[in-house]
Amino acid sequence: MNRQVLTVGGEGGHPTIGAALAQAQPGATITVHSGRYEENLVVDRMVSLVAEGDVEIVAREGSVLVANAEAVQLRGFTLAGQDDKLVAVDVVRGEAALDGCRVTGASWATLLARLQGSLALRGCAVTSTAGAGIVIASPAQSTIEDTEIAGTASSGVVIAEVGSVVLRRCAVRQPKGNGVCVNGEAVAVVEQCEITGAEKPAMVVEQQGRATITGLTVRESANVDLYLTSEGRVSVVDSRFLAAPMQAVHVAASAAPVLRECVFAGAERNAVQVTGTASPHFVDCTFEDSQVAILADGEAAPNFERATVRGATRTGVLATADAKVRIAGFRLAGRGIVLSGQSRLDIMDASVETGREIAVEVTESSWLSGTDLHVRGSGFRITATAELQDCEIADEVVVAPGATLTASRCRVRDGVSAEDGANVTLTECETDGATTVEPEVVPPAAPEPGSGDASGEVLDGPLGELESLVGLAGVKKEVTGLINLIRMSQMRERMGLPMPPMSRHLVFAGPPGTGKTTVARLYGTVLAELGILSKGHMVEVARQDLVGQYIGSTAIKTTEVVEKAIGGVLFIDEAYTLSAGSGGSGPDFGQEAIDALMKIMEDQRDSLVVIVAGYSEQMDVFLESNPGLASRFTRTIEFPNYSVDELVTITTGLTRKHYYELTDDALTTLREYFERVPKNSTFGNGRVARKLFEAMVNNQASRLALQPPSKDSELNRLTAEDLRAELANLPAAVQAAVSVGTDPAAAVGAADSVHRLRRLVGQKTVREHAERLLVRLGGLEHGRQPLGQEANVVLSGERGSGRAEFARLYARGLAELGLVGVGQLVRRSVADDLMPRWPGQAEHLVRTALDDASGGVLVLDLDGEWESTVHTPGHEVLEALAEAVGRRPADPVVVLTGEPRRVRTLAGLVPSLRDRFPAVWELGEYTVDELGEIAVRLLVRGGHEVPGDVRDALAHELAAASDRTVHAAHELARTLSATAASRTLAAADLRAVRPPDVEPLALGQGLASVG
């Protein structure tokens, strides 16, 4: 049927637009000829209006346009509302799409989306002579792209109540109020926008508002550039705030935003002020050319990671009142650091260079804790309390009467001057200048940093040590999130509320040398401080500590080891070696150790935490080897390889710790070494860094033995020459990895996860779908567009078909390409983890699961015994999931897994799930040859040799089995490996493992000669 086309104006056309609308059928197109039309348009059906030439629609009273239809489109119009009480464009239902339109208003707002209405503006211009430009109060998401909002009498864009909007490539110019304001419980995504000349704070997020801001530029404000007081989730990435007359960013109340890779420059007063009880997290940010770069007061607790401060004219960092500031990876040039009041500064891995200015002042009742701090200036003055460790200070340290300095392993070039009454303790310190310290002075017992109330809930120590570890951003977030969940559970228990489902046992997956043992130790310490564990100590074991040599000895040995860990953490390294299939000959009692361990875990569930660790792929196989393991270890934390920058940081930290220093050419060569060293699955990460440092020290000793140093300082100096031998043993430099931001297809093609995906057996269609989706997502990243719902996937297949492996490799690909922020993979089950016990609980359980996986991937299993029909708890979970995923796109990416029939049924019950999960991959059946190849690969990985006749026999076994799945192939391979008499398999080994439902083997030539 042809679409209806109507004409307004011209020969034979309708006299008014309203007349055409009255005759229009749903889906009609109305073409409007040039002219001025004084009308009030009320659209209650789906139509498109197209302007031919210059068309102006004016409403002296009432709204120019009221949209109350599923969809309305206007293209090329000028809309002018002259009513001083009603908005020019009022959208109450459906989507009103305006392309290339100019809209002016004379009331409190020009465009309004409310109730169930939404706006879609592209290439428009909006202004208001009496109020705001655009107000969004509807939960239906509006999208505003390539639009200019200029000269508004109040704010440019307001997202209020439960409004939801995406602002992309928009410009807000000269608003009399805010540029963009998010309040109520509204949600805003702001991408590549610019706010210029705002008379009130330019970008505001307050109350419970949530915002994701990327690529924002704010300039020429008359007030504050960025004002954040919201308790909701706020992130600001890759944004610039320039030349504010007051402050570039003001964070107050209890806000806890994350600001990453931002520049705050040219503010006349403060680049950043954090006050109230706010706890923002700044990562890789630059603060420059302000009077005070960083100001923290009140009870604020800001966290700065890899910050750069330069050009401050009065103070670089000023902490006062009861502020608690944490800084790591800090570079300051210009004015120094001043602490006053009862403030506290924890600073590590920092460089402070102030020239002729005083570098650090610790005054009044403040407290400074410094680790790996390098100071060059004109003085380090302490009139309060300072603790220094592994620091180098190129100035004199002056300790006033009554002040306290505790220093260990520090170097102070100009000496320490302790005035009468000062308390100074120096341990393993080196001073080049005169040091005057009263010999009998004994420092008083200082309060523990971060000490809490009488309950003893002290978290600063181990959590601070966790945060100080190099890299591991995703690990820190996962562990901290789990600890916070435990704390909230304790609060709920004290209030008599039910405890959420939670397991404290963990899987640490990743390559060696990435800090798994250290994190496990800190985790146990924190659980002890929370009262979860009585001791919090860690007992580290491996296979040989648990497995005996004869029947019955393994259970005894395992029990003895576990008893030592009661009250603490049992850390099992390379735990995958316990499961069957590790190769070798003779009986394997690893499964007996697993069975004994699971029983003890159940018996001692309130007094023991178990952490199993190993390579990612092997740990997946380990968990699949026993259903009881998967149910007890529901949370996996991925430890990635360290980056080149992180490896350089680790090595330079070792040099400083042992009083060495690297020359500039040594640093360059060190970076080249880590860029060239092969980073395969067994790469040692931190261990490689330590071995390299030891090799450099040995090489330096040999070099200086042949050429004795002319200066003592050369004994502490490591040069490029000391690295040359190690560098010569590496392969030639390879071309740098392609970035997904420059060439998405090439980056996907080079990704290790994609190579592993391509090597999987069978399921060619799904593998191709996954690779194409990664390329498409990379294209969105390349175009600086959000992933939205595009990354969410439904992965259907029968149980045992390999769904978990496909989900894992897809998640790994997203992390490897930088398409997700953190990279952790969290698995949850609807039946076990999300099923509500009372009405309304489903929303909370779903939100908790998404929070646990925030920044990574949530794999949600739909299988299990639960009803999903309307008005059942299962249906409530699905609706809550669809709503939550829609409100927080790609945070995390969600992968649904389930059997095909269950997936199709659920999609029909909750249609919105189809919009949230546009990609559907269905795993088909495997051929017998594919299953045989899967079994052979697992045996080969376990160290076995599989002759051709055994391969044929494996295929025959699988062909006769009732269960033709990957799981069945794995089980057959594991059982065969556990019972085999030698490394080289023989067909006779298969006789002992034939499933009971399989007919006797039809022996071919390959089997006839055996037995």
ZINOR-V291958 format. One record per helix or strand. SS is the DSSP state (2 for helix, 1 for strand). FROM is the first residue (numbers start at 0). TO is the last residue. If there is no record, write none. Layout:
[[SS FROM TO] [SS FROM TO]]
This chain:
[[1 4 7] [1 13 13] [2 16 22] [1 27 37] [1 40 42] [1 46 58] [1 64 80] [1 88 98] [1 101 104] [1 108 121] [1 124 127] [1 131 135] [1 141 144] [1 147 149] [1 156 158] [1 163 167] [1 170 172] [1 179 181] [1 186 190] [1 193 195] [1 202 204] [1 209 213] [1 216 218] [1 223 227] [1 233 236] [1 239 241] [1 246 250] [1 257 259] [1 262 264] [1 269 273] [1 280 282] [1 285 287] [1 291 295] [1 302 304] [1 307 309] [1 314 318] [1 323 332] [1 336 338] [1 343 352] [1 359 361] [1 366 375] [1 379 381] [1 384 388] [1 391 392] [1 396 398] [1 403 407] [1 410 411] [1 415 417] [1 422 426] [1 429 430] [1 435 435] [2 459 467] [2 472 493] [1 505 509] [2 515 528] [1 537 540] [2 542 545] [2 552 564] [1 568 571] [2 574 577] [2 589 602] [1 608 613] [2 615 623] [2 626 631] [1 634 638] [2 643 656] [1 660 661] [2 663 675] [2 685 705] [2 711 715] [1 716 717] [2 719 727] [2 743 749] [2 751 758] [2 763 781] [1 792 795] [2 802 815] [1 824 828] [2 829 833] [2 840 851] [1 856 860] [2 872 886] [1 892 897] [2 899 908] [2 911 915] [1 918 921] [2 927 940] [1 944 944] [2 947 959] [2 965 978] [1 983 983] [2 986 992] [2 1004 1007]]
